[in-house]
Amino acid sequence: MSEIEESNDQLGRGLIKMAIIAFLHFV
């Protein structure tokens, strides 16, 4: 369970970073 949660955390952070980068590019 912990390993899956950690991978999900990393994926979530990656998506957030991509969203922020895309937002900064559009602004």
mmCIF file of the C-alpha atoms, coordinates in Angstrom:
data_MODEL
# 
_entry.id   MODEL 
# 
loop_
_atom_site.group_PDB 
_atom_site.id 
_atom_site.type_symbol 
_atom_site.label_atom_id 
_atom_site.label_alt_id 
_atom_site.label_comp_id 
_atom_site.label_asym_id 
_atom_site.label_entity_id 
_atom_site.label_seq_id 
_atom_site.pdbx_PDB_ins_code 
_atom_site.Cartn_x 
_atom_site.Cartn_y 
_atom_site.Cartn_z 
_atom_site.occupancy 
_atom_site.B_iso_or_equiv 
_atom_site.pdbx_formal_charge 
_atom_site.auth_seq_id 
_atom_site.auth_comp_id 
_atom_site.auth_asym_id 
_atom_site.auth_atom_id 
_atom_site.pdbx_PDB_model_num 
ATOM 1  C CA . MET A 1 1  ? 0.000  0.000  0.000   1.00 0.00 ? 1  MET A CA 1 
ATOM 2  C CA . SER A 1 2  ? 2.724  2.483  0.965   1.00 0.00 ? 2  SER A CA 1 
ATOM 3  C CA . GLU A 1 3  ? 4.585  1.960  -2.316  1.00 0.00 ? 3  GLU A CA 1 
ATOM 4  C CA . ILE A 1 4  ? 1.401  2.553  -4.326  1.00 0.00 ? 4  ILE A CA 1 
ATOM 5  C CA . GLU A 1 5  ? 0.632  5.676  -2.304  1.00 0.00 ? 5  GLU A CA 1 
ATOM 6  C CA . GLU A 1 6  ? 4.156  6.996  -2.906  1.00 0.00 ? 6  GLU A CA 1 
ATOM 7  C CA . SER A 1 7  ? 3.895  6.401  -6.666  1.00 0.00 ? 7  SER A CA 1 
ATOM 8  C CA . ASN A 1 8  ? 0.511  8.143  -6.694  1.00 0.00 ? 8  ASN A CA 1 
ATOM 9  C CA . ASP A 1 9  ? 2.072  11.078 -4.817  1.00 0.00 ? 9  ASP A CA 1 
ATOM 10 C CA . GLN A 1 10 ? 4.844  11.340 -7.411  1.00 0.00 ? 10 GLN A CA 1 
ATOM 11 C CA . LEU A 1 11 ? 2.314  11.192 -10.268 1.00 0.00 ? 11 LEU A CA 1 
ATOM 12 C CA . GLY A 1 12 ? 0.172  13.846 -8.616  1.00 0.00 ? 12 GLY A CA 1 
ATOM 13 C CA . ARG A 1 13 ? 3.157  16.138 -8.113  1.00 0.00 ? 13 ARG A CA 1 
ATOM 14 C CA . GLY A 1 14 ? 4.230  15.603 -11.734 1.00 0.00 ? 14 GLY A CA 1 
ATOM 15 C CA . LEU A 1 15 ? 0.749  16.505 -12.997 1.00 0.00 ? 15 LEU A CA 1 
ATOM 16 C CA . ILE A 1 16 ? 0.681  19.610 -10.794 1.00 0.00 ? 16 ILE A CA 1 
ATOM 17 C CA . LYS A 1 17 ? 4.119  20.685 -12.059 1.00 0.00 ? 17 LYS A CA 1 
ATOM 18 C CA . MET A 1 18 ? 3.033  20.145 -15.681 1.00 0.00 ? 18 MET A CA 1 
ATOM 19 C CA . ALA A 1 19 ? -0.159 22.137 -15.059 1.00 0.00 ? 19 ALA A CA 1 
ATOM 20 C CA . ILE A 1 20 ? 1.812  25.017 -13.518 1.00 0.00 ? 20 ILE A CA 1 
ATOM 21 C CA . ILE A 1 21 ? 4.343  25.009 -16.373 1.00 0.00 ? 21 ILE A CA 1 
ATOM 22 C CA . ALA A 1 22 ? 1.560  24.976 -18.988 1.00 0.00 ? 22 ALA A CA 1 
ATOM 23 C CA . PHE A 1 23 ? -0.231 27.784 -17.124 1.00 0.00 ? 23 PHE A CA 1 
ATOM 24 C CA . LEU A 1 24 ? 2.943  29.886 -17.023 1.00 0.00 ? 24 LEU A CA 1 
ATOM 25 C CA . HIS A 1 25 ? 3.502  29.288 -20.745 1.00 0.00 ? 25 HIS A CA 1 
ATOM 26 C CA . PHE A 1 26 ? -0.031 30.440 -21.613 1.00 0.00 ? 26 PHE A CA 1 
ATOM 27 C CA . VAL A 1 27 ? 0.116  33.537 -19.406 1.00 0.00 ? 27 VAL A CA 1 
# 
